[in-house]
Amino acid sequence: AVTQDPFIVYTSNIFAILGLRALYFALAAAMHRFKYLQYSLATILVLVGILLWQADAAERRRIESDALDAALRVAASVERELTGLRAALDVLSLSARLRSGDIEGFYEQAEALHELQGLVAILRDAEGRQVLSARRPFGTPLPDLRLDADRVALETGRAAVSGVYVSPVSNDLVFSVVRPVEVEGRGKMLLGLSLDAARLDPLFVEGDVPSSWTGAV
């Protein structure tokens, strides 16, 4: 039984001790009659130990199976989210304003995307110098930003996902999807969509991950 009542806790333990004390004196005189008591207790304890070990192993297998199922569900949700972000980035990279070198005109499109979907477009040169960020008004001086995904994107010519980093503009934990794009008069540049890392939190809820667990992507 489980209780938080101090009175029940103390009195039950006191009476249990008194009862065991009386039982001890009752059995002490008859101990010589129980010739096989030690062997019986040893056998029972071994059986109890085996049962506890089997129960622990079964519980461990259940938890591992639940964790694997949850990980697969979250992985599928994350992949679906990233696929949508790559598709959005591919469409954004086809902007005629961007490819023609009209950076200010492209900023208007990036700003509209930010307002509608919460996606932050960033444009940088191959050295990591930011040209625009939808988080700041056009023309605002921006800090350099070099991501681990830049090299992969430049080498493959395809979209790559960065790790989580602290945005030098907003100081929030974010991640980015980056891809190269040819801009007239500027050569190859890096176009990205930056998102708050908290955007992935609902995916753990969708994956039925218990709140007491710790997950990482």
Disulfide bonds with the S-S distance in Angstrom:
none
